[in-house]
Amino acid sequence: MRQTQILMCLITLLSAAICAFTAGAQEPQHPCRQIRAACEAAGFVHGKGKEGYGLSRDCIRPITLGTAQRPKATKPLPQVETQLIAACKAANPNFGQKKHQHS
């Protein structure tokens, strides 16, 4: 009985160690996703542009284009490193820009 308990404890510890190791070994998040996550963490929401805190219009676009927020914006932009913005632009030059509709 005691050996079974010790074995179960060792298996549990080994499983936890493997989970911790693989979590630390994950690939870094895509730079554009990091910008989006920073905007979401700052309270910007998809589809809320009319209210002044739209995800793309009021946060992603000003950050990626390097422009000021529009006057109607109600939340301040999060701090995003310039290297992250450059990496996002290199990976996806159109990230955050309006999608053009074809007629």
Secondary structure, DSSP 8 states (H G I E B T S, - for coil): -HHHHHHHHHHHHHHHHHHHHHHHTS----HHHHHHHHHHHTT-BTT-TTTT-BHIIIIIHHHHHT----TT--S------HHHHHHHHHH-TTTTS------
